[in-house]
């Protein structure tokens, strides 16, 4: 059973688990199923707005799709959220990536 299948199976019993949803989003991005991945990252943020890695990885997925403007907007959103919950290291990483775009 693939990791993707395993995560989907786990999510049938724990659909509100932000960590499992994030793992699914990452696997979908890895499989270049970008639209599904973006939706899954958004689900993570709905479940836990302070799951800062979701903002960063969603932005990276948008970059992989060639949508730099949307990636910039997502990074700005993530930076604001990271600042509001005190995740200064993650904030700095997103600011660094934003500065390269």
The first five atom37 places (N, CA, C, CB, O) and aatype in JSON, in Angstrom:
{
  "aatype": [20, 20, 20, 20, 20, 20, 20, 20, 20, 20, 20, 20, 20, 20, 20, 20, 20, 20, 20, 20, 20, 20, 20, 20, 20, 20, 20, 20, 20, 20, 20, 20, 20, 20, 20, 20, 20, 20, 20, 20, 20, 20, 20, 20, 20, 20, 20, 20, 20, 20, 20, 20, 20, 20, 20, 20, 20, 20, 20, 20, 20, 20, 20, 20, 20, 20, 20, 20, 20, 20, 20, 20, 20, 20, 20, 20, 20, 20, 20, 20, 20, 20, 20, 20, 20, 20, 20, 20, 20, 20, 20, 20, 20, 20, 20, 20, 20, 20, 20, 20, 20],
  "atom_mask": [
    [1, 1, 1, 1, 1],
    [1, 1, 1, 1, 1],
    [1, 1, 1, 1, 1],
    [1, 1, 1, 1, 1],
    [1, 1, 1, 1, 1],
    [1, 1, 1, 1, 1],
    [1, 1, 1, 1, 1],
    [1, 1, 1, 1, 1],
    [1, 1, 1, 1, 1],
    [1, 1, 1, 1, 1],
    [1, 1, 1, 1, 1],
    [1, 1, 1, 1, 1],
    [1, 1, 1, 1, 1],
    [1, 1, 1, 1, 1],
    [1, 1, 1, 1, 1],
    [1, 1, 1, 1, 1],
    [1, 1, 1, 1, 1],
    [1, 1, 1, 1, 1],
    [1, 1, 1, 1, 1],
    [1, 1, 1, 1, 1],
    [1, 1, 1, 1, 1],
    [1, 1, 1, 1, 1],
    [1, 1, 1, 1, 1],
    [1, 1, 1, 1, 1],
    [1, 1, 1, 1, 1],
    [1, 1, 1, 1, 1],
    [1, 1, 1, 1, 1],
    [1, 1, 1, 1, 1],
    [1, 1, 1, 1, 1],
    [1, 1, 1, 1, 1],
    [1, 1, 1, 1, 1],
    [1, 1, 1, 1, 1],
    [1, 1, 1, 1, 1],
    [1, 1, 1, 1, 1],
    [1, 1, 1, 1, 1],
    [1, 1, 1, 1, 1],
    [1, 1, 1, 1, 1],
    [1, 1, 1, 1, 1],
    [1, 1, 1, 1, 1],
    [1, 1, 1, 1, 1],
    [1, 1, 1, 1, 1],
    [1, 1, 1, 1, 1],
    [1, 1, 1, 1, 1],
    [1, 1, 1, 1, 1],
    [1, 1, 1, 1, 1],
    [1, 1, 1, 1, 1],
    [1, 1, 1, 1, 1],
    [1, 1, 1, 1, 1],
    [1, 1, 1, 1, 1],
    [1, 1, 1, 1, 1],
    [1, 1, 1, 1, 1],
    [1, 1, 1, 1, 1],
    [1, 1, 1, 1, 1],
    [1, 1, 1, 1, 1],
    [1, 1, 1, 1, 1],
    [1, 1, 1, 1, 1],
    [1, 1, 1, 1, 1],
    [1, 1, 1, 1, 1],
    [1, 1, 1, 1, 1],
    [1, 1, 1, 1, 1],
    [1, 1, 1, 1, 1],
    [1, 1, 1, 1, 1],
    [1, 1, 1, 1, 1],
    [1, 1, 1, 1, 1],
    [1, 1, 1, 1, 1],
    [1, 1, 1, 1, 1],
    [1, 1, 1, 1, 1],
    [1, 1, 1, 1, 1],
    [1, 1, 1, 1, 1],
    [1, 1, 1, 1, 1],
    [1, 1, 1, 1, 1],
    [1, 1, 1, 1, 1],
    [1, 1, 1, 1, 1],
    [1, 1, 1, 1, 1],
    [1, 1, 1, 1, 1],
    [1, 1, 1, 1, 1],
    [1, 1, 1, 1, 1],
    [1, 1, 1, 1, 1],
    [1, 1, 1, 1, 1],
    [1, 1, 1, 1, 1],
    [1, 1, 1, 1, 1],
    [1, 1, 1, 1, 1],
    [1, 1, 1, 1, 1],
    [1, 1, 1, 1, 1],
    [1, 1, 1, 1, 1],
    [1, 1, 1, 1, 1],
    [1, 1, 1, 1, 1],
    [1, 1, 1, 1, 1],
    [1, 1, 1, 1, 1],
    [1, 1, 1, 1, 1],
    [1, 1, 1, 1, 1],
    [1, 1, 1, 1, 1],
    [1, 1, 1, 1, 1],
    [1, 1, 1, 1, 1],
    [1, 1, 1, 1, 1],
    [1, 1, 1, 1, 1],
    [1, 1, 1, 1, 1],
    [1, 1, 1, 1, 1],
    [1, 1, 1, 1, 1],
    [1, 1, 1, 1, 1],
    [1, 1, 1, 1, 1]
  ],
  "atom_positions": [
    [[0.85, -1.18, 0.0], [0.0, 0.0, 0.0], [0.89, 1.24, 0.0], [-0.96, 0.0, 1.23], [1.82, 1.35, 0.79]],
    [[0.59, 2.17, -0.89], [1.4, 3.38, -0.99], [1.15, 4.29, 0.21], [1.1, 4.13, -2.31], [0.16, 4.14, 0.92]],
    [[2.06, 5.23, 0.41], [1.88, 6.21, 1.5], [0.6, 7.0, 1.3], [3.1, 7.17, 1.58], [-0.12, 7.3, 2.26]],
    [[0.32, 7.33, 0.06], [-0.89, 8.06, -0.27], [-2.12, 7.26, 0.16], [-0.94, 8.38, -1.78], [-3.04, 7.79, 0.79]],
    [[-2.14, 5.99, -0.19], [-3.25, 5.12, 0.2], [-3.35, 4.98, 1.72], [-3.09, 3.73, -0.44], [-4.45, 4.99, 2.28]],
    [[-2.21, 4.84, 2.37], [-2.2, 4.71, 3.83], [-2.78, 5.95, 4.5], [-0.77, 4.45, 4.33], [-3.59, 5.85, 5.43]],
    [[-2.37, 7.11, 4.03], [-2.88, 8.35, 4.61], [-4.38, 8.51, 4.38], [-2.14, 9.54, 4.01], [-5.12, 8.92, 5.28]],
    [[-4.82, 8.18, 3.18], [-6.25, 8.28, 2.89], [-7.05, 7.32, 3.78], [-6.53, 7.97, 1.41], [-8.14, 7.66, 4.24]],
    [[-6.51, 6.15, 4.02], [-7.18, 5.18, 4.9], [-7.24, 5.71, 6.33], [-6.45, 3.82, 4.86], [-8.29, 5.63, 6.98]],
    [[-6.13, 6.24, 6.82], [-6.11, 6.8, 8.17], [-7.09, 7.97, 8.32], [-4.7, 7.26, 8.53], [-7.7, 8.15, 9.37]],
    [[-7.22, 8.74, 7.27], [-8.11, 9.9, 7.32], [-9.59, 9.5, 7.34], [-7.84, 10.8, 6.14], [-10.43, 10.31, 7.72]],
    [[-9.9, 8.29, 6.95], [-11.3, 7.87, 7.04], [-11.74, 7.74, 8.49], [-11.52, 6.53, 6.3], [-12.92, 7.91, 8.8]],
    [[-10.8, 7.44, 9.38], [-11.13, 7.33, 10.8], [-10.8, 8.59, 11.58], [-10.41, 6.16, 11.4], [-11.35, 8.82, 12.65]],
    [[-9.89, 9.43, 11.04], [-9.5, 10.67, 11.73], [-9.47, 11.84, 10.73], [-8.11, 10.5, 12.41], [-8.41, 12.41, 10.48]],
    [[-10.63, 12.19, 10.17], [-10.65, 13.21, 9.11], [-10.26, 14.61, 9.58], [-12.01, 13.27, 8.51], [-9.92, 15.46, 8.75]],
    [[-10.3, 14.87, 10.87], [-9.99, 16.2, 11.39], [-8.54, 16.33, 11.86], [-10.92, 16.54, 12.53], [-8.17, 17.35, 12.44]],
    [[-7.72, 15.33, 11.63], [-6.33, 15.34, 12.08], [-5.49, 16.19, 11.12], [-5.77, 13.89, 12.16], [-5.27, 15.81, 9.97]],
    [[-5.03, 17.33, 11.6], [-4.27, 18.25, 10.75], [-2.97, 17.63, 10.26], [-3.97, 19.55, 11.52], [-2.58, 17.85, 9.12]],
    [[-2.3, 16.85, 11.11], [-1.04, 16.22, 10.72], [-1.25, 15.25, 9.57], [-0.4, 15.5, 11.92], [-0.48, 15.25, 8.61]],
    [[-2.28, 14.41, 9.65], [-2.56, 13.46, 8.58], [-2.97, 14.19, 7.3], [-3.68, 12.47, 9.01], [-2.56, 13.8, 6.2]],
    [[-3.76, 15.24, 7.43], [-4.15, 16.02, 6.26], [-2.94, 16.69, 5.62], [-5.18, 17.08, 6.65], [-2.85, 16.78, 4.4]],
    [[-2.01, 17.16, 6.45], [-0.79, 17.76, 5.91], [0.04, 16.71, 5.17], [0.05, 18.4, 7.05], [0.57, 16.97, 4.1]],
    [[0.14, 15.53, 5.75], [0.88, 14.44, 5.09], [0.28, 14.1, 3.75], [0.9, 13.2, 5.97], [1.0, 13.87, 2.78]],
    [[-1.05, 14.07, 3.68], [-1.72, 13.8, 2.41], [-1.42, 14.91, 1.4], [-3.24, 13.66, 2.62], [-1.15, 14.63, 0.23]],
    [[-1.47, 16.15, 1.84], [-1.16, 17.28, 0.94], [0.25, 17.16, 0.39], [-1.32, 18.62, 1.68], [0.48, 17.4, -0.8]],
    [[1.19, 16.78, 1.24], [2.59, 16.64, 0.8], [2.73, 15.5, -0.22], [3.51, 16.38, 2.01], [3.43, 15.64, -1.22]],
    [[2.07, 14.38, 0.04], [2.13, 13.24, -0.89], [1.49, 13.6, -2.23], [1.43, 12.01, -0.28], [2.0, 13.21, -3.28]],
    [[0.38, 14.32, -2.2], [-0.26, 14.75, -3.44], [0.66, 15.68, -4.22], [-1.6, 15.43, -3.14], [0.74, 15.58, -5.45]],
    [[1.33, 16.6, -3.53], [2.27, 17.5, -4.2], [3.42, 16.71, -4.8], [2.81, 18.56, -3.21], [3.85, 16.98, -5.93]],
    [[3.91, 15.75, -4.06], [5.01, 14.9, -4.54], [4.61, 14.15, -5.81], [5.45, 13.89, -3.45], [5.43, 13.95, -6.71]],
    [[3.34, 13.75, -5.88], [2.82, 13.04, -7.05], [2.4, 14.0, -8.17], [1.63, 12.16, -6.65], [1.84, 13.58, -9.18]],
    [[2.67, 15.28, -7.97], [2.32, 16.35, -8.91], [0.82, 16.42, -9.17], [3.05, 16.14, -10.22], [0.38, 16.79, -10.26]],
    [[0.05, 16.06, -8.17], [-1.41, 16.23, -8.22], [-1.7, 17.55, -7.52], [-2.18, 15.0, -7.53], [-2.28, 17.61, -6.43]],
    [[-1.27, 18.62, -8.19], [-1.19, 19.93, -7.57], [-2.52, 20.5, -7.11], [-0.57, 20.87, -8.52], [-2.62, 21.03, -6.01]],
    [[-3.54, 20.39, -7.93], [-4.84, 20.97, -7.53], [-5.37, 20.3, -6.27], [-5.86, 20.82, -8.68], [-5.88, 20.97, -5.37]],
    [[-5.25, 18.98, -6.2], [-5.69, 18.26, -5.01], [-4.83, 18.64, -3.8], [-5.63, 16.74, -5.25], [-5.32, 18.78, -2.68]],
    [[-3.55, 18.81, -4.05], [-2.62, 19.18, -2.99], [-2.97, 20.55, -2.42], [-1.18, 19.17, -3.51], [-2.99, 20.73, -1.2]],
    [[-3.23, 21.51, -3.29], [-3.57, 22.86, -2.83], [-4.84, 22.84, -1.98], [-3.76, 23.8, -4.03], [-4.91, 23.5, -0.95]],
    [[-5.82, 22.08, -2.42], [-7.06, 21.97, -1.65], [-6.8, 21.34, -0.29], [-8.11, 21.15, -2.43], [-7.4, 21.73, 0.71]],
    [[-5.91, 20.37, -0.26], [-5.6, 19.69, 0.99], [-4.83, 20.61, 1.94], [-4.8, 18.42, 0.72], [-5.08, 20.59, 3.15]],
    [[-3.9, 21.4, 1.42], [-3.21, 22.37, 2.28], [-4.21, 23.36, 2.87], [-2.12, 23.13, 1.47], [-4.11, 23.73, 4.04]],
    [[-5.18, 23.77, 2.06], [-6.2, 24.7, 2.55], [-7.02, 24.04, 3.65], [-7.12, 25.15, 1.39], [-7.39, 24.7, 4.62]],
    [[-7.3, 22.76, 3.52], [-8.03, 22.03, 4.56], [-7.23, 22.03, 5.87], [-8.31, 20.57, 4.12], [-7.8, 22.22, 6.94]],
    [[-5.94, 21.82, 5.77], [-5.08, 21.85, 6.96], [-5.22, 23.2, 7.66], [-3.6, 21.58, 6.6], [-5.36, 23.27, 8.88]],
    [[-5.17, 24.27, 6.89], [-5.25, 25.61, 7.46], [-6.62, 25.89, 8.07], [-4.94, 26.66, 6.41], [-6.73, 26.65, 9.03]],
    [[-7.66, 25.28, 7.52], [-8.99, 25.41, 8.11], [-9.06, 24.66, 9.44], [-10.06, 24.89, 7.14], [-9.65, 25.14, 10.41]],
    [[-8.44, 23.49, 9.48], [-8.45, 22.7, 10.71], [-7.6, 23.35, 11.8], [-7.94, 21.29, 10.43], [-7.97, 23.35, 12.98]],
    [[-6.46, 23.9, 11.39], [-5.53, 24.51, 12.34], [-4.83, 25.69, 11.67], [-4.49, 23.47, 12.85], [-3.81, 25.51, 11.0]],
    [[-5.36, 26.9, 11.84], [-4.76, 28.07, 11.19], [-3.3, 28.31, 11.58], [-5.57, 29.3, 11.54], [-2.58, 29.01, 10.87]],
    [[-2.86, 27.73, 12.69], [-1.47, 27.9, 13.12], [-0.55, 26.79, 12.65], [-1.42, 27.99, 14.62], [0.58, 26.68, 13.12]],
    [[-1.01, 25.96, 11.72], [-0.15, 24.92, 11.13], [0.65, 25.6, 10.03], [-1.01, 23.68, 10.56], [0.34, 25.48, 8.85]],
    [[1.68, 26.3, 10.45], [2.41, 27.22, 9.58], [3.08, 26.54, 8.4], [3.46, 27.95, 10.38], [3.2, 27.14, 7.33]],
    [[3.52, 25.32, 8.56], [4.16, 24.6, 7.46], [3.23, 24.48, 6.26], [4.61, 23.21, 7.92], [3.7, 24.4, 5.12]],
    [[1.93, 24.45, 6.49], [0.98, 24.34, 5.38], [1.05, 25.55, 4.46], [-0.44, 24.17, 5.92], [0.95, 25.41, 3.24]],
    [[1.22, 26.73, 5.02], [1.31, 27.94, 4.21], [2.57, 27.9, 3.34], [1.32, 29.2, 5.12], [2.54, 28.2, 2.15]],
    [[3.67, 27.52, 3.98], [4.96, 27.46, 3.27], [4.91, 26.43, 2.15], [6.09, 27.13, 4.25], [5.34, 26.71, 1.03]],
    [[4.4, 25.25, 2.45], [4.37, 24.19, 1.45], [3.35, 24.48, 0.35], [4.05, 22.86, 2.1], [3.56, 24.11, -0.81]],
    [[2.26, 25.14, 0.7], [1.3, 25.53, -0.34], [1.95, 26.52, -1.29], [0.02, 26.14, 0.29], [1.78, 26.42, -2.51]],
    [[2.71, 27.46, -0.75], [3.42, 28.42, -1.59], [4.43, 27.71, -2.49], [4.13, 29.48, -0.72], [4.55, 28.05, -3.67]],
    [[5.14, 26.74, -1.95], [6.11, 26.0, -2.76], [5.42, 25.21, -3.87], [6.94, 25.06, -1.87], [5.95, 25.07, -4.97]],
    [[4.24, 24.69, -3.58], [3.47, 23.97, -4.58], [3.03, 24.92, -5.69], [2.25, 23.29, -3.95], [3.11, 24.59, -6.87]],
    [[2.57, 26.11, -5.3], [2.2, 27.12, -6.29], [3.39, 27.5, -7.17], [1.63, 28.35, -5.6], [3.23, 27.71, -8.37]],
    [[4.56, 27.6, -6.57], [5.77, 27.88, -7.35], [6.06, 26.77, -8.34], [6.97, 28.08, -6.42], [6.43, 27.03, -9.48]],
    [[5.89, 25.53, -7.9], [6.11, 24.38, -8.79], [5.14, 24.4, -9.97], [5.97, 23.06, -8.01], [5.45, 23.89, -11.04]],
    [[3.97, 24.98, -9.76], [2.97, 25.11, -10.81], [3.24, 26.31, -11.71], [1.58, 25.21, -10.21], [2.6, 26.47, -12.75]],
    [[4.19, 27.16, -11.31], [4.51, 28.35, -12.08], [3.66, 29.56, -11.76], [4.39, 28.05, -13.52], [3.65, 30.53, -12.51]],
    [[2.94, 29.51, -10.65], [2.07, 30.62, -10.26], [2.75, 31.45, -9.18], [0.68, 30.09, -9.76], [2.4, 31.37, -8.0]],
    [[3.72, 32.24, -9.59], [4.51, 33.03, -8.65], [3.67, 34.04, -7.88], [5.61, 33.75, -9.39], [3.9, 34.26, -6.69]],
    [[2.71, 34.66, -8.54], [1.88, 35.67, -7.86], [1.07, 35.05, -6.73], [0.95, 36.37, -8.87], [1.0, 35.61, -5.64]],
    [[0.47, 33.91, -6.99], [-0.3, 33.23, -5.94], [0.62, 32.75, -4.82], [-1.08, 32.03, -6.53], [0.25, 32.78, -3.65]],
    [[1.83, 32.31, -5.18], [2.8, 31.87, -4.17], [3.18, 33.05, -3.27], [4.06, 31.28, -4.85], [3.27, 32.9, -2.05]],
    [[3.41, 34.21, -3.86], [3.74, 35.39, -3.07], [2.62, 35.73, -2.1], [4.02, 36.59, -3.99], [2.86, 36.04, -0.94]],
    [[1.39, 35.68, -2.59], [0.24, 35.98, -1.74], [0.14, 34.98, -0.59], [-1.07, 35.97, -2.58], [-0.17, 35.35, 0.54]],
    [[0.4, 33.71, -0.88], [0.34, 32.68, 0.16], [1.46, 32.87, 1.18], [0.43, 31.28, -0.46], [1.25, 32.67, 2.38]],
    [[2.63, 33.26, 0.71], [3.73, 33.53, 1.63], [3.39, 34.71, 2.55], [5.03, 33.8, 0.85], [3.66, 34.67, 3.74]],
    [[2.81, 35.74, 2.0], [2.41, 36.89, 2.83], [1.38, 36.47, 3.88], [1.85, 38.02, 1.94], [1.44, 36.9, 5.03]],
    [[0.45, 35.65, 3.47], [-0.57, 35.14, 4.4], [0.1, 34.31, 5.49], [-1.63, 34.28, 3.64], [-0.24, 34.44, 6.67]],
    [[1.04, 33.46, 5.11], [1.75, 32.63, 6.08], [2.62, 33.44, 7.02], [2.6, 31.61, 5.36], [2.71, 33.13, 8.21]],
    [[3.26, 34.47, 6.5], [4.1, 35.34, 7.32], [3.27, 36.02, 8.39], [4.82, 36.39, 6.46], [3.67, 36.08, 9.56]],
    [[2.12, 36.53, 7.99], [1.23, 37.19, 8.96], [0.76, 36.21, 10.03], [0.02, 37.81, 8.23], [0.73, 36.55, 11.21]],
    [[0.4, 35.01, 9.61], [-0.08, 34.01, 10.58], [1.06, 33.57, 11.5], [-0.67, 32.8, 9.84], [0.86, 33.4, 12.7]],
    [[2.24, 33.38, 10.94], [3.39, 32.97, 11.74], [3.73, 34.03, 12.79], [4.62, 32.7, 10.84], [4.04, 33.71, 13.93]],
    [[3.67, 35.28, 12.38], [3.94, 36.37, 13.31], [2.9, 36.39, 14.43], [3.95, 37.73, 12.57], [3.24, 36.59, 15.6]],
    [[1.64, 36.17, 14.07], [0.57, 36.25, 15.08], [0.65, 35.14, 16.11], [-0.77, 36.2, 14.4], [0.17, 35.3, 17.23]],
    [[1.26, 34.0, 15.75], [1.35, 32.91, 16.73], [2.78, 32.69, 17.23], [0.83, 31.61, 16.1], [3.05, 31.71, 17.92]],
    [[3.69, 33.62, 16.9], [5.03, 33.58, 17.45], [5.99, 32.59, 16.82], [4.94, 33.28, 18.87], [7.01, 32.24, 17.41]],
    [[5.66, 32.12, 15.62], [6.54, 31.18, 14.9], [7.57, 31.98, 14.09], [5.71, 30.23, 13.95], [7.46, 32.09, 12.86]],
    [[8.55, 32.54, 14.78], [9.47, 33.48, 14.14], [10.43, 32.82, 13.17], [10.25, 34.21, 15.19], [10.8, 33.43, 12.17]],
    [[10.84, 31.59, 13.44], [11.74, 30.89, 12.52], [11.03, 30.63, 11.19], [12.23, 29.56, 13.13], [11.59, 30.87, 10.13]],
    [[9.8, 30.13, 11.26], [9.03, 29.87, 10.05], [8.76, 31.17, 9.3], [7.7, 29.16, 10.39], [8.8, 31.22, 8.08]],
    [[8.48, 32.22, 10.05], [8.26, 33.54, 9.44], [9.49, 33.96, 8.65], [7.92, 34.59, 10.53], [9.38, 34.44, 7.52]],
    [[10.65, 33.79, 9.26], [11.9, 34.18, 8.59], [12.14, 33.35, 7.33], [13.09, 34.01, 9.55], [12.59, 33.89, 6.31]],
    [[11.84, 32.06, 7.38], [12.01, 31.21, 6.19], [11.11, 31.66, 5.06], [11.73, 29.75, 6.53], [11.52, 31.71, 3.9]],
    [[9.87, 32.0, 5.39], [8.94, 32.45, 4.35], [9.35, 33.82, 3.81], [7.51, 32.5, 4.9], [9.23, 34.07, 2.61]],
    [[9.84, 34.7, 4.69], [10.31, 36.01, 4.23], [11.5, 35.85, 3.31], [10.68, 36.91, 5.42], [11.64, 36.57, 2.32]],
    [[12.37, 34.9, 3.63], [13.53, 34.65, 2.77], [13.1, 34.17, 1.39], [14.47, 33.61, 3.43], [13.61, 34.66, 0.38]],
    [[12.17, 33.22, 1.33], [11.69, 32.72, 0.05], [11.0, 33.85, -0.71], [10.73, 31.53, 0.26], [11.22, 34.01, -1.91]],
    [[10.17, 34.63, -0.04], [9.47, 35.74, -0.69], [10.48, 36.72, -1.28], [8.54, 36.45, 0.32], [10.25, 37.27, -2.36]],
    [[11.57, 36.96, -0.57], [12.6, 37.88, -1.04], [13.29, 37.42, -2.31], [13.62, 38.09, 0.02], [13.87, 38.24, -3.03]],
    [[13.23, 36.12, -2.59], [13.89, 35.6, -3.8], [12.98, 35.66, -5.03], [14.34, 34.16, -3.58], [13.42, 35.45, -6.16]],
    [[11.71, 35.95, -4.8], [10.74, 35.94, -5.92], [10.61, 37.3, -6.57], [9.37, 35.46, -5.43], [9.84, 37.46, -7.52]]
  ]
}
